[in-house]
Each structure stands twice: as structure tokens, then as C-alpha cells.
Amino acid sequence: MTLAAAAIAGSAFAQSSPAPAAVPDNPVVLDWTPPALAQLKARAAVKSDFTLDRTMLAMAAGLVPDTEPQTRQAITRIDGVSVHLLRFSDGGIPDEAAVDAIRRAYHLRGWKHLVTTADAGNPMRNGTTDVWLVLDGVNVRGAVVLVESPRSLTLATMAGDLSPIDVLHLRGHFGIPRFDGDEFKEEKNR
């Protein structure tokens, strides 16, 4: 399933689901991460964290080429982006159970798991990508992308009020991975 189809499916899911409970003004807390991320961070050889607030994003929008007006428009709807990058030694990710605990944490918080893709056939990009959304009707109030490879883990969280199409325009910006494959698969229990 392509990411575009996944975003449309997420929009259709939101339209066909019963009306959600009232969504607070900012349901996505950018500085919250699953406790298991701290466990992995303690064992990472290299770690980097950054958060871009609305002001920094407005400045960053000025760096987006004029040929991408939809991306610039999507950036104006973001409240913030938080990215956590972990790189591990040659032994790789030391605790796969901690990565699974990160996945479960978003499920327990009520986030809608939209897609998982595995790229095991490509030795240069061997890994798994998961995407979760917080939906308010058809709009995306938050998104989390977890990218796991044999020696690294990236967790990117976005808060804002975006349409599913806006989310597609943000791929490749602010630490949000560019999904350049058509191998996305919907999984229900991740």
C-alpha cells in the first residue's frame, strides 16, 4: 500500500469510525516519549534529540523551495516536531523488546497505527518503519514515525492540525523520513 493510499485510508477510517471523544486543543505532547526509548538511549553509542517549535518551523519554511508550495502550506499548520535519533555499535539494537515496548506504548495511548513497512530485501536499508496518527475527524492532530534499522532507531513526533495530504507533503523534511517505496502494509495490532 503506498503512503498516499495509507493517508487516504486513514482519512476514510476517521470518517467511518464513530465520533471520537472531544480532542483537547493539543493532544500531542512533543516532549513525551515511551519509557523504553530512555532505556535504549542509555545504551546508544550516538544520540541526538531536537525539537522545532512553531517559530523555528516558520523560519524553516522559508528554506523550502518555491517549487514546493504545498509543503510550505503544510508547515504553517504544524505546532512542533520532535526527533530522537539513536545509533548503536556494531552489535546493533541491544534490546528488541524495548523497541516493541515503544510500539505498544503508542497503541496504549490510543494512537491509530496506520502502516508498517519492512525493507528486509535491501541490505543498505534493512529495517522497519511504523506510522501512528492521532485523528480528529479527518484531520491529523499528531503523527509518529518510528524507523528501525539494524544499527539505528529514529522516532519523529509531529503535532499540529493537518489534512492527510499535508502529511504526505512533509515527507523528507524535519527528520520525517521520505517514504520512497510502495511497500507499505496495513497491520492491525502494532
N, CA, C and O of each residue as an XYZ file, in Angstrom:
760
protein
N       0.851     -1.163      0.000
C       0.000      0.000      0.000
C       0.902      1.232      0.000
O       1.810      1.316      0.826
N       0.683      2.177     -0.887
C       1.512      3.371     -0.908
C       1.126      4.270      0.258
O       0.050      4.124      0.838
N       2.026      5.213      0.601
C       1.736      6.122      1.698
C       0.528      6.990      1.363
O      -0.272      7.310      2.242
N       0.394      7.375      0.086
C      -0.769      8.173     -0.308
C      -2.049      7.397     -0.037
O      -3.014      7.945      0.496
N      -2.052      6.118     -0.406
C      -3.231      5.290     -0.140
C      -3.437      5.132      1.352
O      -4.576      5.102      1.819
N      -2.345      5.030      2.117
C      -2.455      4.895      3.568
C      -3.076      6.147      4.178
O      -3.912      6.054      5.076
N      -2.666      7.325      3.688
C      -3.233      8.567      4.211
C      -4.718      8.662      3.885
O      -5.519      9.094      4.714
N      -5.076      8.259      2.677
C      -6.492      8.275      2.296
C      -7.264      7.251      3.122
O      -8.390      7.509      3.546
N      -6.648      6.080      3.351
C      -7.296      5.064      4.187
C      -7.482      5.589      5.601
O      -8.512      5.339      6.227
N      -6.484      6.320      6.110
C      -6.614      6.913      7.445
C      -7.755      7.911      7.480
O      -8.499      7.979      8.458
N      -7.892      8.688      6.408
C      -8.997      9.634      6.313
C     -10.329      8.897      6.259
O     -11.289      9.301      6.916
N     -10.394      7.818      5.481
C     -11.623      7.023      5.404
C     -11.926      6.377      6.747
O     -13.087      6.303      7.148
N     -10.890      5.905      7.453
C     -11.075      5.316      8.777
C     -11.713      6.351      9.706
O     -12.652      6.044     10.440
N     -11.188      7.584      9.664
C     -11.705      8.626     10.544
C     -13.157      8.934     10.211
O     -13.954      9.199     11.111
N     -13.515      8.903      8.922
C     -14.882      9.216      8.537
C     -15.847      8.091      8.886
O     -17.015      8.348      9.176
N     -15.364      6.822      8.859
C     -16.264      5.706      9.107
C     -16.328      5.314     10.570
O     -17.204      4.541     10.958
N     -15.423      5.827     11.394
C     -15.412      5.488     12.807
C     -16.454      6.306     13.541
O     -16.839      7.379     13.077
N     -16.923      5.808     14.696
C     -17.826      6.610     15.482
C     -17.145      7.916     15.876
O     -15.918      8.005     15.912
N     -17.948      8.911     16.167
C     -17.403     10.215     16.529
C     -16.475     10.071     17.725
O     -16.857      9.486     18.739
N     -15.240     10.605     17.616
C     -14.308     10.491     18.716
C     -14.705     11.405     19.864
O     -15.464     12.358     19.693
N     -14.177     11.094     21.027
C     -14.393     11.972     22.167
C     -13.763     13.314     21.848
O     -12.931     13.417     20.946
N     -14.155     14.338     22.583
C     -13.607     15.662     22.333
C     -12.080     15.613     22.398
O     -11.503     15.064     23.337
N     -11.444     16.193     21.394
C      -9.995     16.211     21.327
C      -9.508     17.497     21.976
O      -9.959     18.581     21.607
N      -8.593     17.398     22.938
C      -8.085     18.620     23.552
C      -7.381     19.486     22.514
O      -7.048     19.016     21.426
N      -7.154     20.761     22.860
C      -6.517     21.672     21.921
C      -5.179     21.163     21.430
O      -4.834     21.384     20.268
N      -4.412     20.490     22.273
C      -3.125     19.968     21.857
C      -2.953     18.562     22.425
O      -2.347     18.396     23.483
N      -3.484     17.537     21.728
C      -3.447     16.183     22.272
C      -2.076     15.523     22.178
O      -1.865     14.457     22.755
N      -1.156     16.133     21.469
C       0.151     15.536     21.255
C       1.184     16.321     22.058
O       1.385     17.516     21.839
N       1.834     15.628     22.992
C       2.866     16.247     23.811
C       4.209     15.898     23.186
O       4.619     14.737     23.191
N       4.888     16.898     22.652
C       6.121     16.648     21.915
C       7.251     16.130     22.797
O       8.117     15.399     22.315
N       7.261     16.489     24.070
C       8.369     16.040     24.906
C       8.096     14.708     25.602
O       8.907     14.263     26.414
N       6.957     14.062     25.296
C       6.702     12.726     25.844
C       7.277     11.682     24.895
O       7.081     11.750     23.681
N       7.982     10.726     25.462
C       8.433      9.569     24.703
C       8.172      8.337     25.553
O       8.144      8.433     26.780
N       7.984      7.192     24.931
C       7.788      5.969     25.702
C       8.999      5.710     26.605
O      10.132      5.960     26.193
N       8.780      5.218     27.818
C       9.895      4.941     28.732
C      10.964      4.025     28.124
O      12.144      4.153     28.450
N      10.566      3.121     27.260
C      11.538      2.205     26.651
C      12.555      2.943     25.791
O      13.659      2.441     25.583
N      12.204      4.130     25.285
C      13.169      4.896     24.496
C      14.348      5.320     25.374
O      15.494      5.304     24.923
N      14.074      5.699     26.623
C      15.148      6.080     27.550
C      16.082      4.903     27.813
O      17.294      5.084     27.929
N      15.524      3.706     27.905
C      16.349      2.514     28.104
C      17.298      2.323     26.929
O      18.482      2.048     27.122
N      16.785      2.468     25.723
C      17.626      2.314     24.532
C      18.635      3.461     24.424
O      19.784      3.248     24.037
N      18.203      4.662     24.765
C      19.085      5.826     24.675
C      20.312      5.648     25.570
O      21.417      6.054     25.208
N      20.112      5.040     26.735
C      21.222      4.823     27.661
C      22.290      3.901     27.065
O      23.451      3.955     27.469
N      21.909      3.078     26.129
C      22.839      2.106     25.533
C      23.299      2.498     24.129
O      24.061      1.763     23.502
N      22.846      3.641     23.636
C      23.210      4.082     22.285
C      24.609      4.681     22.270
O      24.999      5.389     23.199
N      25.359      4.397     21.219
C      26.700      4.963     21.054
C      26.612      6.445     20.683
O      27.440      7.246     21.116
N      25.612      6.805     19.885
C      25.398      8.186     19.459
C      23.919      8.484     19.625
O      23.069      7.686     19.230
N      23.617      9.620     20.203
C      22.216     10.015     20.365
C      22.071     11.505     20.080
O      22.953     12.305     20.393
N      20.953     11.851     19.488
C      20.677     13.238     19.152
C      19.181     13.464     19.271
O      18.383     12.661     18.789
N      18.805     14.555     19.912
C      17.402     14.926     20.073
C      17.246     16.392     19.674
O      18.094     17.223     20.000
N      16.173     16.699     18.977
C      15.871     18.103     18.725
C      14.376     18.291     18.587
O      13.647     17.385     18.183
N      13.934     19.501     18.934
C      12.534     19.879     18.801
C      12.480     21.216     18.088
O      13.218     22.145     18.417
N      11.596     21.300     17.107
C      11.360     22.548     16.385
C       9.973     23.043     16.763
O       8.983     22.345     16.542
N       9.892     24.254     17.338
C       8.583     24.819     17.675
C       8.040     25.587     16.476
O       8.671     25.631     15.420
N       6.875     26.189     16.644
C       6.204     26.882     15.541
C       7.081     27.993     14.946
O       7.112     28.168     13.727
N       7.788     28.741     15.794
C       8.647     29.827     15.304
C       9.790     29.284     14.451
O      10.070     29.811     13.374
N      10.445     28.236     14.931
C      11.548     27.646     14.165
C      11.037     27.031     12.864
O      11.718     27.077     11.840
N       9.832     26.453     12.908
C       9.260     25.867     11.698
C       8.942     26.941     10.663
O       9.118     26.726      9.464
N       8.472     28.102     11.130
C       8.188     29.199     10.201
C       9.468     29.638      9.494
O       9.459     29.916      8.295
N      10.572     29.697     10.247
C      11.850     30.048      9.622
C      12.281     28.952      8.648
O      12.782     29.242      7.562
N      12.087     27.708      9.038
C      12.469     26.586      8.177
C      11.631     26.557      6.903
O      12.120     26.142      5.852
N      10.380     26.989      6.984
C       9.526     27.007      5.792
C      10.125     27.898      4.716
O       9.941     27.651      3.524
N      10.846     28.939      5.139
C      11.497     29.826      4.183
C      12.609     29.144      3.408
O      13.020     29.632      2.355
N      13.102     28.017      3.918
C      14.160     27.275      3.235
C      13.610     26.277      2.219
O      14.361     25.724      1.416
N      12.307     26.051      2.257
C      11.680     25.122      1.315
C      11.579     25.823     -0.037
O      11.129     26.968     -0.102
N      11.985     25.164     -1.107
C      11.964     25.803     -2.428
C      10.563     26.283     -2.829
O       9.550     25.705     -2.435
N      10.540     27.349     -3.619
C       9.270     27.884     -4.124
C       8.521     26.854     -4.960
O       7.314     26.980     -5.168
N       9.228     25.838     -5.438
C       8.600     24.799     -6.257
C       7.774     23.829     -5.410
O       7.127     22.937     -5.959
N       7.784     23.989     -4.068
C       7.026     23.116     -3.177
C       6.031     23.921     -2.334
O       6.125     23.910     -1.107
N       5.077     24.619     -2.967
C       4.151     25.453     -2.184
C       3.266     24.642     -1.235
O       2.893     25.138     -0.172
N       2.923     23.395     -1.607
C       2.092     22.578     -0.725
C       2.839     22.234      0.562
O       2.237     22.154      1.633
N       4.148     22.032      0.454
C       4.955     21.739      1.638
C       5.010     22.962      2.536
O       4.868     22.841      3.753
N       5.212     24.129      1.963
C       5.224     25.369      2.752
C       3.894     25.550      3.483
O       3.877     25.917      4.658
N       2.797     25.298      2.803
C       1.469     25.437      3.412
C       1.292     24.441      4.554
O       0.746     24.787      5.601
N       1.750     23.208      4.356
C       1.636     22.190      5.409
C       2.439     22.590      6.638
O       1.997     22.359      7.763
N       3.600     23.182      6.443
C       4.449     23.584      7.568
C       3.742     24.626      8.434
O       3.926     24.639      9.651
N       2.940     25.494      7.829
C       2.240     26.521      8.613
C       1.200     25.914      9.557
O       0.737     26.584     10.479
N       0.832     24.656      9.332
C      -0.171     24.002     10.168
C       0.440     23.143     11.282
O      -0.282     22.491     12.035
N       1.767     23.147     11.380
C       2.441     22.327     12.387
C       2.727     23.163     13.627
O       3.192     24.298     13.527
N       2.445     22.592     14.800
C       2.779     23.247     16.063
C       4.208     22.929     16.489
O       4.868     23.754     17.121
N       4.687     21.732     16.142
C       6.047     21.366     16.509
C       6.412     19.990     15.999
O       5.548     19.175     15.677
N       7.728     19.745     15.932
C       8.273     18.456     15.534
C       9.384     18.121     16.519
O      10.229     18.961     16.828
N       9.371     16.894     17.004
C      10.410     16.414     17.916
C      11.019     15.146     17.324
O      10.294     14.237     16.919
N      12.355     15.082     17.273
C      13.036     13.946     16.657
C      14.090     13.406     17.619
O      14.840     14.167     18.230
N      14.133     12.089     17.740
C      15.120     11.384     18.567
C      15.846     10.396     17.659
O      15.225      9.515     17.065
N      17.169     10.551     17.557
C      17.991      9.687     16.712
C      18.950      8.904     17.602
O      19.680      9.494     18.398
N      18.953      7.589     17.473
C      19.855      6.732     18.230
C      20.646      5.875     17.257
O      20.081      5.283     16.338
N      21.950      5.810     17.462
C      22.816      4.949     16.664
C      23.540      4.013     17.626
O      24.016      4.437     18.679
N      23.619      2.743     17.257
C      24.205      1.729     18.122
C      25.494      1.192     17.509
O      25.744      1.359     16.315
N      26.302      0.551     18.336
C      27.579     -0.010     17.874
C      27.320     -1.182     16.928
O      26.182     -1.463     16.551
N      28.389     -1.843     16.565
C      28.293     -2.948     15.601
C      27.340     -4.050     16.040
O      26.822     -4.784     15.198
N      27.100     -4.179     17.339
C      26.179     -5.202     17.833
C      24.723     -4.904     17.501
O      23.862     -5.774     17.635
N      24.448     -3.685     17.071
C      23.078     -3.319     16.697
C      22.227     -2.938     17.891
O      22.738     -2.711     18.988
N      20.931     -2.871     17.669
C      19.984     -2.503     18.727
C      20.052     -3.568     19.812
O      19.810     -4.743     19.538
N      20.382     -3.168     21.055
C      20.655     -4.144     22.104
C      19.423     -4.839     22.670
O      19.550     -5.895     23.290
N      18.235     -4.275     22.474
C      17.059     -4.844     23.126
C      15.833     -4.667     22.232
O      15.166     -3.634     22.274
N      15.549     -5.682     21.429
C      14.397     -5.618     20.523
C      13.090     -5.526     21.309
O      12.113     -4.964     20.814
N      13.060     -6.071     22.528
C      11.856     -5.984     23.367
C      11.546     -4.524     23.710
O      10.378     -4.155     23.829
N      12.579     -3.693     23.870
C      12.359     -2.270     24.146
C      11.730     -1.582     22.934
O      10.877     -0.709     23.093
N      12.142     -1.966     21.734
C      11.544     -1.392     20.522
C      10.070     -1.791     20.443
O       9.218     -0.967     20.108
N       9.773     -3.046     20.749
C       8.373     -3.493     20.772
C       7.582     -2.753     21.848
O       6.401     -2.465     21.659
N       8.224     -2.445     22.976
C       7.552     -1.684     24.038
C       7.218     -0.269     23.568
O       6.187      0.284     23.952
N       8.072      0.311     22.750
C       7.773      1.633     22.172
C       6.525      1.532     21.305
O       5.630      2.372     21.397
N       6.465      0.508     20.469
C       5.288      0.324     19.608
C       4.016      0.155     20.455
O       2.988      0.764     20.159
N       4.088     -0.663     21.493
C       2.915     -0.897     22.360
C       2.483      0.385     23.076
O       1.291      0.609     23.287
N       3.449      1.222     23.446
C       3.128      2.448     24.183
C       2.191      3.351     23.385
O       1.273      3.944     23.951
N       2.414      3.460     22.084
C       1.532      4.308     21.272
C       0.157      3.673     21.132
O      -0.852      4.378     21.119
N       0.108      2.369     21.030
C      -1.184      1.677     20.998
C      -1.946      1.940     22.300
O      -3.139      2.242     22.271
N      -1.262      1.826     23.435
C      -1.910      2.041     24.732
C      -2.377      3.478     24.915
O      -3.335      3.722     25.648
N      -1.727      4.424     24.272
C      -2.142      5.832     24.356
C      -3.291      6.149     23.396
O      -3.775      7.280     23.366
N      -3.731      5.155     22.610
C      -4.869      5.356     21.733
C      -4.533      5.857     20.338
O      -5.427      6.260     19.594
N      -3.261      5.838     19.976
C      -2.873      6.267     18.641
C      -3.288      5.196     17.643
O      -3.239      4.006     17.954
N      -3.694      5.605     16.455
C      -4.102      4.691     15.391
C      -2.870      4.295     14.604
O      -2.235      5.137     13.969
N      -2.526      3.001     14.643
C      -1.397      2.506     13.850
C      -1.870      2.412     12.410
O      -2.821      1.692     12.105
N      -1.208      3.136     11.535
C      -1.662      3.210     10.157
C      -0.938      2.219      9.251
O      -1.580      1.465      8.519
N       0.381      2.216      9.294
C       1.123      1.347      8.386
C       2.412      0.854      9.019
O       2.953      1.465      9.940
N       2.878     -0.249      8.506
C       4.218     -0.779      8.784
C       4.806     -1.181      7.451
O       4.116     -1.752      6.607
N       6.061     -0.889      7.263
C       6.757     -1.362      6.085
C       8.065     -1.988      6.525
O       8.733     -1.487      7.431
N       8.422     -3.071      5.887
C       9.699     -3.733      6.160
C      10.506     -3.739      4.878
O       9.986     -4.053      3.808
N      11.769     -3.393      4.987
C      12.648     -3.321      3.822
C      13.800     -4.298      4.015
O      14.968     -3.913      3.959
N      13.462     -5.567      4.244
C      14.482     -6.579      4.519
C      15.235     -6.992      3.261
O      16.330     -7.545      3.362
N      14.687     -6.742      2.095
C      15.326     -7.169      0.858
C      16.466     -6.277      0.405
O      17.228     -6.653     -0.486
N      16.593     -5.108      1.001
C      17.626     -4.173      0.598
C      18.661     -4.083      1.716
O      18.366     -3.507      2.763
N      19.864     -4.633      1.533
C      20.846     -4.640      2.617
C      21.291     -3.248      3.063
O      21.774     -3.088      4.184
N      21.138     -2.252      2.213
C      21.522     -0.887      2.592
C      20.454     -0.232      3.466
O      20.766      0.682      4.229
N      19.217     -0.676      3.372
C      18.131     -0.040      4.107
C      17.305     -1.072      4.866
O      16.100     -0.885      5.037
N      17.908     -2.128      5.311
C      17.226     -3.189      6.027
C      16.599     -2.607      7.292
O      17.321     -2.158      8.183
N      15.286     -2.606      7.386
C      14.642     -2.061      8.573
C      13.138     -2.067      8.483
O      12.545     -2.603      7.547
N      12.534     -1.449      9.495
C      11.080     -1.388      9.614
C      10.664      0.050      9.918
O      11.318      0.740     10.700
N       9.590      0.487      9.304
C       9.026      1.808      9.575
C       7.576      1.645      9.998
O       6.803      0.956      9.332
N       7.202      2.288     11.118
C       5.824      2.302     11.607
C       5.330      3.739     11.631
O       6.099      4.661     11.902
N       4.039      3.930     11.346
C       3.417      5.252     11.394
C       2.145      5.158     12.221
O       1.300      4.297     11.978
N       2.010      6.062     13.217
C       0.796      6.177     14.028
C       0.247      7.587     13.861
O       0.994      8.536     13.626
N      -1.081      7.709     13.987
C      -1.739      9.007     13.888
C      -2.690      9.223     15.053
O      -3.235      8.269     15.608
N      -2.882     10.481     15.419
C      -3.985     10.900     16.279
C      -4.914     11.669     15.352
O      -4.530     12.685     14.773
N      -6.135     11.176     15.217
C      -7.086     11.780     14.287
C      -8.161     12.547     15.027
O      -8.609     12.141     16.100
N      -8.568     13.661     14.440
C      -9.691     14.460     14.904
C     -10.591     14.604     13.682
O     -10.418     15.511     12.868
N     -11.559     13.692     13.570
C     -12.343     13.637     12.336
C     -11.430     13.162     11.227
O     -10.847     12.081     11.316
N     -11.299     13.970     10.172
C     -10.404     13.600      9.072
C      -9.041     14.264      9.193
O      -8.136     13.956      8.419
N      -8.882     15.164     10.147
C      -7.605     15.856     10.288
C      -6.657     15.091     11.192
O      -7.071     14.381     12.109
N      -5.389     15.254     10.911
C      -4.326     14.626     11.692
C      -3.866     15.644     12.731
O      -3.369     16.714     12.381
N      -4.033     15.305     14.013
C      -3.584     16.193     15.097
C      -2.164     15.863     15.528
O      -1.482     16.681     16.145
N      -1.729     14.649     15.193
C      -0.372     14.252     15.539
C       0.017     13.022     14.749
O      -0.834     12.248     14.309
N       1.312     12.855     14.579
C       1.821     11.680     13.881
C       3.143     11.286     14.512
O       3.915     12.132     14.963
N       3.384      9.989     14.534
C       4.667      9.457     14.998
C       5.183      8.507     13.935
O       4.446      7.664     13.423
N       6.465      8.654     13.610
C       7.123      7.740     12.695
C       8.280      7.117     13.462
O       9.123      7.823     14.016
N       8.313      5.792     13.490
C       9.394      5.038     14.114
C      10.120      4.282     13.016
O       9.534      3.423     12.356
N      11.395      4.598     12.817
C      12.199      3.945     11.788
C      13.284      3.152     12.506
O      14.111      3.714     13.225
N      13.267      1.843     12.302
C      14.237      0.954     12.933
C      15.069      0.272     11.859
O      14.528     -0.322     10.926
N      16.380      0.361     11.994
C      17.288     -0.396     11.138
C      18.159     -1.243     12.065
O      18.063     -1.093     13.283
N      18.987     -2.106     11.543
C      19.781     -2.967     12.426
C      20.650     -2.209     13.433
O      20.904     -2.715     14.526
N      21.117     -0.987     13.075
C      22.013     -0.263     13.974
C      21.510      1.114     14.370
O      22.264      1.894     14.952
N      20.242      1.440     14.069
C      19.740      2.766     14.430
C      18.241      2.744     14.681
O      17.523      1.835     14.264
N      17.799      3.782     15.379
C      16.383      3.962     15.672
C      16.101      5.458     15.595
O      16.814      6.257     16.201
N      15.066      5.838     14.854
C      14.649      7.234     14.755
C      13.181      7.303     15.130
O      12.363      6.550     14.601
N      12.844      8.210     16.048
C      11.460      8.437     16.458
C      11.149      9.910     16.221
O      11.736     10.781     16.863
N      10.227     10.194     15.300
C       9.836     11.565     14.976
C       8.373     11.750     15.338
O       7.519     10.965     14.926
N       8.084     12.803     16.118
C       6.717     13.121     16.539
C       6.353     14.496     16.005
O       7.148     15.432     16.092
N       5.143     14.620     15.447
C       4.658     15.877     14.909
C       3.333     16.210     15.568
O       2.486     15.333     15.738
N       3.143     17.478     15.944
C       1.867     17.955     16.473
C       1.383     19.089     15.583
O       2.178     19.899     15.107
N       0.091     19.140     15.363
C      -0.466     20.203     14.537
C      -1.905     19.896     14.189
O      -2.582     19.148     14.895
N      -2.359     20.468     13.113
C      -3.711     20.244     12.618
C      -3.620     20.175     11.098
O      -3.772     21.181     10.406
N      -3.369     18.964     10.590
C      -3.079     18.765      9.179
C      -4.090     17.844      8.523
O      -4.697     16.995      9.176
N      -4.257     18.022      7.235
C      -5.020     17.048      6.464
C      -4.075     15.887      6.155
O      -2.858     16.054      6.220
N      -4.614     14.718      5.821
C      -3.731     13.604      5.451
C      -2.799     13.946      4.281
O      -1.672     13.455      4.228
N      -3.254     14.766      3.365
C      -2.417     15.167      2.230
C      -1.262     16.051      2.701
O      -0.158     15.960      2.165
N      -1.510     16.918      3.714
C      -0.430     17.730      4.263
C       0.696     16.844      4.789
O       1.873     17.160      4.615
N       0.331     15.734      5.436
C       1.328     14.824      5.995
C       2.224     14.288      4.878
O       3.436     14.165      5.057
N       1.640     13.974      3.744
C       2.431     13.474      2.612
C       3.453     14.511      2.130
O       4.566     14.157      1.739
N       3.071     15.782      2.159
C       3.978     16.839      1.697
C       5.154     17.038      2.641
O       6.163     17.622      2.245
N       5.051     16.570      3.875
C       6.117     16.771      4.855
C       7.190     15.687      4.819
O       8.208     15.802      5.501
N       6.972     14.635      4.029
C       7.983     13.577      3.931
C       9.308     14.166      3.473
O       9.367     14.959      2.534
N      10.375     13.754      4.165
C      11.703     14.223      3.806
C      12.089     15.544      4.444
O      13.166     16.064      4.154
N      11.250     16.102      5.301
C      11.534     17.364      5.973
C      11.499     17.168      7.487
O      10.721     16.357      7.987
N      12.335     17.904      8.219
C      12.337     17.953      9.686
C      12.536     16.589     10.343
O      11.976     16.329     11.408
N      13.304     15.743      9.735
C      13.556     14.421     10.301
C      12.485     13.401      9.983
O      12.598     12.243     10.385
N      11.442     13.807      9.266
C      10.391     12.877      8.871
C      10.893     12.134      7.638
O      11.182     12.756      6.616
N      10.996     10.823      7.726
C      11.590     10.076      6.606
C      10.794     10.229      5.313
O       9.568     10.345      5.323
N      11.523     10.224      4.209
C      10.890     10.207      2.888
C      10.595      8.755      2.564
O      11.512      7.940      2.463
N       9.347      8.432      2.402
C       8.940      7.065      2.096
C       8.929      6.923      0.594
O       7.970      7.317     -0.070
N      10.008      6.354      0.052
C      10.116      6.302     -1.388
C       9.779      4.935     -1.956
O      10.016      4.685     -3.138
N       9.236      4.055     -1.149
C       8.837      2.738     -1.644
C       7.331      2.601     -1.642
O       6.621      3.392     -1.021
N       6.858      1.605     -2.332
C       5.429      1.332     -2.363
C       5.115      0.052     -1.604
O       4.204     -0.684     -1.984
N       5.854     -0.222     -0.540
C       5.717     -1.488      0.157
C       5.021     -1.351      1.502
O       5.215     -2.200      2.372
N       4.219     -0.315      1.700
C       3.523     -0.159      2.971
C       2.404     -1.176      3.078
O       1.682     -1.438      2.116
N       2.277     -1.738      4.262
C       1.243     -2.725      4.528
C       0.510     -2.320      5.796
O       1.131     -1.883      6.765
N      -0.781     -2.461      5.790
C      -1.547     -2.150      6.985
C      -1.464     -3.331      7.939
O      -1.631     -4.483      7.539
N      -1.200     -3.027      9.215
C      -1.185     -4.061     10.248
C      -2.062     -3.578     11.385
O      -1.997     -2.414     11.779
N      -2.872     -4.461     11.902
C      -3.863     -4.048     12.875
C      -3.348     -4.017     14.307
O      -3.838     -3.211     15.097
N      -2.397     -4.842     14.675
C      -2.022     -4.957     16.082
C      -0.658     -4.363     16.402
O      -0.010     -4.834     17.336
N      -0.204     -3.385     15.698
C       1.079     -2.769     16.011
C       0.859     -1.441     16.629
O       1.820     -0.751     16.970
